[in-house]
């Protein structure tokens, strides 16, 4: 399957391999057996002459490789920059520099896509500006006027980009499979699983109707919070390849000078942004993955507006409850409870040194326990938590990692707006409010009723399940599968011991038989001893010597 993926995309694959080789990853290609797919040995020799690559760090060479290859590889790097549980800080810092800006494509190609999806432009829009507002690898964004005269933004997927990105995903999956197969140390990073998650994310980002649904969900969640807004979607002008939404007029949250000149209360804006992120994560379980300055506007009355909602994170009710329990246990320094919650989440590896984990967790909590809120730096706290995760191989759900990234980004933006901004202090009352709501009598009663319903279903199905089990036992169709680990070597030792014992018994029998023959009158004889007896003693001696040699020097049977 892996080779077929490479052969199916041979031209693009060779292009990627050449770039990898040029940036100093020839050893990795050699170990995975991919150097044979480079175009020629002469090309390889020419690439090896690039001495400058040795002066750069590995993370920088990797980042430059992704930028040169482009396509899905840039997006993969951006995804990896959100995975501090897998990569060290220097890699995360380098990958965070990846840029997704590319030259704009001709407007006639954009027009063609719009008309393929919506029909003649003149019947859908009064006007579309041919000069793009923004251009990225997947889409191009243009300002326009709807038929009712409202200002809109039209986001159009570039022609051919879906096929190109899915082709890159096939190649990435092939690389990942080869890495796991041939490069043992790569297995700790689970490359195949990462690429599969990445493919799912890319597939979702390519469908603009899903982004429209995300915007509608956010607008619904925040309809009672007028200081947090999202653009409205024009569904009559929206499809999988075209997204038309309300154009929001405002100032980028990173433009501090313009905000100050317009009379905005920066501390209030920071507070509103923090409230929005905390509520998205803990109250709604549906949050913007990347609230960086380019994706947030400030509009009149200190209101924050989120843009580009193609990538979102989700936390189900159980995950949110576990997150709240972890926060609560951390506040109380209850490391035993933290370990129990992580075990319930299947996050702790089976072979974890629990005593060491509890000790290190306690040391980490002690570092922050007595600090006043204004001295707690959220980015340092998250980094310390990530180090703990990496040290013990904790399997943190990717959406929880996105929560950490969103909170760190929030603190960075907040402190740019207001040097006295404290994300933890702002979040504390909202966390308390959500905890009180989550564990209110109504909520607990609802959970109790759900538990009673589950128990009733279990009791209802139990007789039929037992009848089915009994039927399988009667029909001899009941199978028990035993999966053992680490027994092979023990079984080999038992087999070797059994073989040696059998040989020893045969040797003893030969000695006894040869002794009987030696005192008999059997002919022919040498030096008065029957030849058959001498042969028996010789064979027994050879067996004895073989036993001594294998027991002392080898692992033979």
C-alpha positions in Angstrom: 0.0 0.0 0.0 2.8 2.4 0.9 4.7 1.9 -2.4 1.5 2.2 -4.4 0.9 5.6 -2.9 4.4 6.7 -3.9 4.1 5.3 -7.4 0.7 6.9 -7.9 2.2 10.3 -7.1 5.7 9.7 -8.4 6.4 13.2 -9.9 5.3 15.1 -6.8 7.0 12.5 -4.6 10.3 13.0 -6.4 10.0 16.7 -6.0 9.5 16.4 -2.2 12.3 13.8 -1.8 14.7 16.1 -3.7 13.9 19.0 -1.4 14.3 16.8 1.7 17.7 15.6 0.4 18.8 19.2 -0.4 18.0 20.3 3.2 20.1 17.6 4.8 17.6 14.7 5.4 19.4 12.2 3.2 20.1 9.9 6.1 16.4 9.7 6.9 15.6 8.9 3.3 18.3 6.2 3.3 16.9 4.5 6.3 13.4 4.5 4.8 14.6 3.2 1.5 13.4 6.3 -0.4 16.7 7.4 -2.0 16.1 5.0 -4.9 13.2 7.3 -5.9 15.5 10.3 -6.5 15.8 11.1 -10.1 19.5 10.3 -10.5 22.7 9.6 -8.6 24.2 12.7 -10.3 21.4 14.8 -8.8 22.1 13.3 -5.3 25.8 14.0 -5.6 25.0 17.6 -6.6 22.7 18.0 -3.6 25.3 16.6 -1.2 27.6 19.5 -2.1 25.3 22.0 -0.3 27.5 22.7 2.8 25.4 25.6 4.1 22.7 23.2 5.4 25.1 22.0 8.1 25.2 25.5 9.6 21.5 25.5 10.3 19.6 23.8 13.1 17.5 20.7 12.3 14.2 22.5 13.2 15.1 25.4 10.9 16.0 23.0 8.0 12.7 21.2 8.6 10.7 24.4 8.5 12.5 25.6 5.3 11.8 22.2 3.8 8.1 22.5 4.5 8.0 26.1 3.1 9.8 25.1 -0.1 7.6 22.0 -0.7 4.4 24.0 0.1 0.9 22.7 -0.1 -0.3 20.4 2.6 3.2 20.3 4.1 3.0 23.9 5.3 -0.3 23.1 6.9 1.2 20.0 8.6 3.9 22.2 10.0 1.3 24.6 11.4 -0.5 21.7 12.9 2.7 20.3 14.5 3.3 23.7 16.0 0.3 23.1 18.2 1.7 19.8 19.5 4.1 20.6 22.2 3.4 17.2 23.7 5.3 15.7 20.7 8.0 18.2 19.8 10.5 20.1 21.9 10.2 23.9 22.4 12.8 24.8 19.7 10.8 22.8 17.1 7.5 24.4 18.1 9.1 27.9 18.0 10.5 27.3 14.5 7.3 25.8 13.1 5.3 28.7 14.5 7.1 30.9 11.9 5.6 29.1 8.9 3.8 31.4 6.6 0.7 30.5 4.5 0.8 33.5 2.3 1.1 33.0 -1.5 0.8 35.3 -4.5 -2.8 35.9 -5.6 -4.2 34.0 -8.6 -5.9 35.7 -11.6 -9.5 36.9 -10.8 -10.9 35.2 -13.9 -10.1 31.8 -12.2 -12.0 33.0 -9.1 -14.9 34.3 -11.2 -15.1 30.9 -13.0 -15.3 29.0 -9.6 -18.0 31.4 -8.3 -20.1 30.9 -11.5 -19.6 27.2 -11.4 -21.0 27.1 -7.9 -23.6 30.0 -8.0 -24.3 30.8 -11.6 -23.6 34.2 -13.2 -22.0 36.7 -10.8 -24.3 39.5 -11.9 -27.3 37.5 -10.6 -25.8 37.0 -7.2 -23.8 40.1 -6.5 -23.9 43.8 -7.4 -20.1 43.8 -7.4 -17.0 41.8 -6.5 -13.6 43.6 -6.2 -11.1 41.8 -8.4 -8.3 42.8 -6.0 -8.2 40.3 -3.2 -8.3 41.3 0.5 -6.2 38.3 1.4 -4.6 35.2 -0.2 -3.6 31.9 1.3 -2.8 28.5 0.0 -6.4 27.2 0.1 -8.5 30.3 -0.6 -8.6 33.8 -1.9 -10.9 36.5 -0.2 -12.6 39.3 -2.1 -14.8 42.2 -1.0 -18.2 42.6 -2.6 -21.7 43.9 -2.5 -24.7 41.6 -2.0 -27.9 42.2 -4.1 -29.4 44.1 -1.2 -26.4 46.4 -1.1 -24.9 45.0 2.1 -21.1 44.8 2.2 -19.9 41.1 2.1 -16.7 39.1 2.0 -16.5 36.2 -0.6 -14.1 33.4 0.3 -13.3 31.2 -2.8 -11.5 27.9 -2.8 -8.7 27.9 -5.4 -9.2 25.7 -8.4 -7.4 22.3 -8.2 -6.3 22.8 -4.5 -8.4 20.0 -3.2 -6.8 17.4 -5.4 -3.4 18.8 -4.7 -3.8 18.7 -0.9 -5.3 15.2 -0.9 -2.4 14.1 -3.1 0.0 15.5 -0.6 -1.9 13.8 2.2 -1.4 10.4 0.4 2.3 11.1 0.1 2.5 12.2 3.8 0.7 9.0 4.8 3.2 6.9 2.8 6.1 8.7 4.5 4.6 8.2 7.9 4.1 4.5 7.3 7.7 4.1 6.2 9.0 6.1 9.2 7.1 3.9 11.7 8.3 0.8 9.9 12.0 1.6 9.5 12.9 4.4 12.0 12.2 3.0 15.5 12.6 6.3 17.3 9.9 7.9 15.2 7.2 5.6 16.8 7.1 7.7 19.9 5.7 10.5 17.8 3.0 8.4 16.2 3.4 9.8 12.7 0.7 7.7 11.0 -1.9 8.9 13.6 -0.8 12.5 13.2 -1.2 12.4 9.4 -4.6 10.8 9.8 -5.7 13.6 12.1 -4.2 16.1 9.7 -6.1 14.6 6.7 -9.4 14.9 8.6 -8.6 18.5 9.5 -7.7 19.4 5.9 -10.8 17.7 4.5 -12.9 19.8 6.9 -11.1 23.0 6.0 -11.7 22.5 2.3 -15.5 22.5 2.7 -16.5 26.1 3.2 -20.1 25.1 4.1 -18.7 23.6 7.3 -17.1 26.9 8.1 -20.5 28.6 7.6 -22.0 26.1 10.0 -19.3 26.9 12.5 -20.1 30.6 12.2 -23.8 30.0 12.8 -23.0 27.8 15.8 -20.8 30.6 17.3 -23.5 33.2 16.6 -26.1 31.1 18.4 -23.8 30.4 21.4 -23.0 34.1 21.9 -26.4 35.6 21.1 -26.7 36.7 24.7 -23.3 38.3 24.8 -23.4 41.5 22.7 -19.6 42.2 23.3 -18.6 39.1 21.3 -19.8 38.8 17.6 -19.2 36.6 14.5 -20.0 37.4 10.8 -23.4 36.3 9.5 -23.4 33.8 6.6 -25.3 34.4 3.3 -26.4 30.8 2.7 -27.9 31.5 -0.7 -24.4 32.5 -1.9 -22.5 29.7 0.0 -21.4 26.2 -1.1 -18.6 23.8 -0.5 -16.2 26.0 -2.6 -17.6 29.5 -1.9 -18.4 31.2 1.4 -20.2 34.5 1.5 -20.4 36.3 4.8 -21.1 39.7 6.3 -18.1 42.1 6.1 -17.2 43.3 9.6 -15.7 46.7 9.8 -13.1 47.1 12.6 -9.5 47.4 13.7 -7.2 44.5 14.0 -6.7 43.7 17.6 -2.9 43.9 17.1 -3.0 47.5 15.9 -2.5 49.1 19.3 -1.9 52.6 17.9 -5.1 52.6 15.9 -7.1 51.3 18.8 -5.7 54.0 21.1 -6.6 56.7 18.5 -10.1 55.4 18.2 -10.7 55.7 21.9 -11.0 51.9 22.5 -10.6 50.7 26.1 -7.8 48.2 25.6 -8.2 46.6 29.0 -11.9 46.1 28.4 -11.2 44.5 25.0 -8.7 42.1 26.6 -11.3 41.2 29.2 -14.0 40.6 26.6 -11.6 38.4 24.5 -10.7 36.4 27.6 -14.4 35.9 28.5 -15.1 34.8 25.0 -12.4 32.1 24.9 -13.2 30.8 28.4 -16.9 30.5 27.6 -16.1 28.8 24.2 -14.0 26.2 25.9 -15.8 25.5 29.2 -19.4 26.5 28.7 -20.0 25.6 25.0 -17.3 23.0 24.3 -16.8 24.6 20.9 -13.9 27.0 20.4 -11.9 28.9 17.9 -8.6 27.1 17.5 -6.4 30.0 16.6 -7.5 33.4 18.1 -4.3 35.1 16.9 -4.4 38.9 16.2 -5.1 38.5 12.5 -8.3 36.6 13.3 -9.8 39.1 15.7 -11.2 42.6 15.1 -12.3 45.2 17.5 -15.5 47.0 16.5 -17.3 49.9 18.2 -18.2 49.6 22.0 -15.1 47.5 22.7 -16.6 44.5 21.0 -14.5 41.6 19.7 -15.2 39.9 16.4 -13.8 36.5 15.4 -12.9 35.8 11.8 -11.7 32.6 9.9 -13.6 29.9 11.8 -12.6 27.0 9.5 -10.6 25.3 12.2 -12.4 24.7 15.5 -12.0 22.5 18.5 -14.6 20.5 20.3 -14.9 19.2 23.9 -17.8 16.9 24.7 -19.6 17.1 28.0 -17.4 14.4 29.6 -14.2 16.1 28.4 -15.3 19.5 29.8 -16.2 17.8 33.1 -12.9 16.1 33.3 -11.1 19.4 32.5 -13.0 21.2 35.3 -12.2 18.3 37.7 -8.5 18.6 36.7 -8.5 22.3 37.4 -10.3 21.8 40.7 -7.8 19.0 41.8 -4.9 21.3 40.8 -6.2 24.1 42.9 -6.4 21.7 45.9 -3.0 20.1 45.0 -4.7 16.7 44.9 -2.3 14.8 42.7 -3.9 11.4 43.5 -7.2 12.7 42.0 -5.3 14.1 39.0 -3.8 10.7 38.3 -7.2 9.0 38.7 -8.9 11.4 36.3 -6.1 10.9 33.7 -6.5 7.1 34.2 -10.2 7.4 33.5 -9.4 9.3 30.4 -7.0 6.5 29.2 -4.4 9.2 29.1 -1.7 7.6 31.4 0.4 4.8 29.8 0.0 1.4 31.5 3.7 1.2 32.5 3.9 4.7 34.1 5.8 5.1 37.3 2.9 6.4 39.3 5.0 7.3 42.4 7.3 9.4 40.3 4.4 11.0 38.4 2.7 12.0 41.7 6.0 13.4 43.0 6.7 15.5 39.9 3.1 16.7 39.7 3.3 17.8 43.3 6.5 19.7 42.6 4.9 21.4 39.6 1.8 22.5 41.6 3.9 23.7 44.5 5.8 26.0 42.2 2.5 27.9 41.5 0.4 27.2 44.6 1.5 30.2 46.7 2.0 32.7 43.9 -0.5 35.6 43.7 -2.6 35.5 40.5 -0.8 38.5 39.0 2.5 36.6 39.1 1.2 33.5 37.3 2.3 33.5 33.7 -0.1 31.2 31.7 2.4 30.4 29.0 5.0 29.2 31.6 2.3 27.2 33.4 1.2 25.5 30.1 4.9 24.9 29.1 5.5 23.2 32.5 2.4 21.0 32.0 3.6 20.1 28.5 7.0 19.0 29.9 5.2 16.8 32.4 3.1 15.3 29.6 6.2 14.6 27.4 8.2 13.2 30.3 5.6 10.6 31.2 4.2 9.9 27.7 0.7 11.1 28.6 -1.8 10.7 25.7 -3.5 14.1 25.8 -6.5 14.5 23.4 -5.5 16.9 20.6 -8.4 19.2 21.3 -7.2 19.7 24.9 -3.8 20.7 23.4 -5.6 23.2 21.2 -7.2 24.6 24.4 -3.7 25.2 25.8 -2.6 26.9 22.6 -5.7 29.1 22.5 -5.1 30.2 26.1 -1.4 31.0 25.6 -2.3 33.0 22.5 -5.0 34.8 24.5 -2.5 35.8 27.2 -0.1 37.1 24.6 -2.7 39.2 22.9 -4.1 40.4 26.2 -0.8 41.6 27.5 -0.2 43.4 24.2 -3.4 45.3 24.8 -2.9 45.8 28.5 0.5 45.2 30.3 -1.5 44.4 33.5 -3.7 41.8 31.8 -3.9 38.5 33.9 -5.6 35.7 32.0 -5.9 33.6 35.1 -7.5 36.4 37.1 -10.0 37.2 34.4 -10.9 33.5 33.9 -11.3 32.7 37.6 -14.8 34.1 38.1 -16.1 32.5 34.9 -14.6 29.2 35.9 -16.3 29.5 39.3 -19.6 30.4 37.6 -19.3 27.4 35.2 -18.4 25.0 38.0 -21.4 26.1 40.1 -23.7 25.7 37.0 -22.1 22.4 36.1 -22.6 20.9 39.6 -25.9 22.5 40.4 -28.7 20.3 41.8 -30.5 20.4 38.4 -27.4 19.2 36.6 -26.7 16.4 39.1 -30.3 15.3 39.0 -30.0 15.1 35.2 -26.9 13.0 35.5 -28.5 10.8 38.0 -31.5 10.3 35.7 -29.1 9.5 32.8 -27.4 6.9 35.1 -30.7 5.4 36.0 -31.7 5.2 32.4 -28.4 3.5 31.5 -28.9 1.0 34.3 -32.5 0.3 33.2 -31.2 -0.4 29.6 -28.5 -2.7 31.0 -31.0 -4.6 33.1 -33.4 -4.8 30.2 -30.8 -6.2 27.8 -29.2 -8.5 30.4 -31.5 -11.6 29.9 -31.2 -11.5 26.1 -27.4 -11.0 26.4 -27.1 -14.0 28.8 -29.3 -16.1 26.5 -27.0 -15.2 23.5 -23.9 -16.1 25.6 -25.5 -19.5 26.6 -26.4 -20.2 23.0 -22.8 -19.6 21.8 -21.5 -21.9 24.6 -23.8 -24.7 23.5 -22.9 -24.3 19.9 -19.2 -24.2 20.7 -18.9 -20.8 19.1 -17.6 -19.0 22.2 -14.0 -17.9 21.7 -11.5 -16.7 24.3 -8.6 -14.8 22.8 -5.4 -14.6 25.0 -2.9 -11.9 24.1 0.3 -12.4 26.0 3.3 -10.1 26.1 6.9 -11.0 27.0 6.3 -14.7 27.1 8.2 -15.7 24.0 11.7 -15.6 25.6 10.5 -17.6 28.6 9.0 -20.2 26.3 12.2 -20.5 24.4 14.1 -21.0 27.7 11.7 -23.7 28.7 12.2 -25.3 25.2 16.0 -25.2 25.5 15.9 -26.7 29.0 13.6 -29.5 27.9 15.9 -30.3 24.9 19.0 -30.4 27.2 17.1 -32.7 29.7 16.2 -35.0 26.9 19.8 -35.1 25.6 21.0 -35.8 29.1 18.7 -38.8 29.5 19.8 -40.1 26.1 23.5 -39.7 27.1 22.9 -41.5 30.4 21.2 -44.4 28.6 24.1 -44.6 26.1 26.6 -44.8 29.0 24.6 -47.5 30.8 24.2 -49.5 27.5 27.8 -49.1 26.6 28.9 -50.3 30.1 26.8 -53.4 29.7 28.3 -54.0 26.2 31.9 -53.4 27.5 31.7 -56.3 30.0 30.1 -58.7 27.4 31.8 -61.2 25.1 30.5 -59.3 22.0 32.9 -59.3 19.0 34.8 -57.6 17.4 37.0 -56.2 20.2 39.8 -53.6 20.4 42.2 -53.9 23.4 39.8 -56.5 24.8 36.8 -54.1 24.7 33.9 -54.6 22.3 33.9 -52.0 19.5 30.2 -51.3 20.0 30.8 -50.3 23.6 33.7 -48.0 22.6 31.4 -46.3 20.0 28.6 -45.8 22.6 31.1 -44.2 25.1 32.4 -41.9 22.4 28.9 -40.8 21.3 27.9 -40.2 24.9 31.1 -38.1 25.4 30.3 -36.0 22.3 26.8 -35.3 23.6 28.2 -34.3 27.0 30.7 -31.9 25.4 28.0 -30.4 23.3 25.8 -29.8 26.4 28.7 -28.1 28.2 29.5 -25.8 25.2 25.9 -24.7 24.6 25.2 -24.2 28.3 28.4 -22.1 28.7 28.6 -20.1 25.5 25.5 -20.3 23.5 21.7 -20.3 23.5 21.2 -23.4 21.4 18.6 -26.0 22.1 
